[in-house]
Amino acid sequence: MHDLRRLRALHAVAETGSFSAAALELGYTQSVVSHHVAALERELGLTLIHRGVRPARLTDAGERLLPHVAAVLGHVVAAEDEVRGLVGLQRGVLRLGAFLSACQSFVPAALAAFEAAHPGVEVVLEQMEEPEALRRLRSGDLDLAVIWREWRAAAPTDDDGLEKARLGDDPYRVVLPREHRLARRQEIRIAELAGERFNAPPAEGFTQPFREMLEELCRDAGFEPNVAYVLRDVTVARAFVAAGLCVTLMAELSLSRPHADVAVRGLRDVRPARTILATWRRDRRVPSVPHMVACVADAARARLG
């Protein structure tokens, strides 16, 4: 039984119930499958398959042999995967997508740790937000994506073909001008911002959940937010606050340190946060992905506390 092709042919016929279906599964012709099974029977001196019935059935000898065949084939596949995994961590390319504030905060530390451990693997990082990242993940253009989910927003479903690892929660802070009347407080209630002018991103696309969160928080506090400035870029949003034009809410990772230009304060009574996730395709085995997930998880934990 030294020829694995013979074992695979027998296993495929037993699984599919016919020589023709086994041939399709293995990419052989039907005559080649018949040849391999017959050769195995000659080698053992036993009939392994009843050929005169449909679907094809194993003989008693075939039934006894089948669990051993399955075990052998399983060990072979596991060995191949393990060896490929070692090769994959010695060389190759890992394609990573991550959103802006992740790239500005914990992702560089994760890349440094990964490259120190696996110098032969080239990491190609692209900054992108979730919609594009998930599209390119599903198409195979990315191996791993770091994304975020807004407070109370639906998480990716378990039936979308993606695996996820939660990296941490990124809390929202109140961002005020340095000389604001509330700047001396350590924590601020949302209700105390009634009457203030806000800046916020557009209520469309991937930033729509943020606008919905802001409006929900303010309505729960008894007022509608006055969004005086619609700004897409977090650095521009911070600059408008620093100039005394407005206030805003920003995620911790979006607030590069130090905070000399603005006052950053916690929220009292509510703790909104966005969830940071690493995600990858369930049906793809890229050896370097689990190792990069561990690196981004460690780096995110160190940054978020």
Summary of the structure (lengths in Angstrom):
residues: 305
radius of gyration: 28.7
end to end distance: 56.6
largest distance: 92.9
contacts: 934
relative contact order: 0.15
helix: 46%
strand: 23%
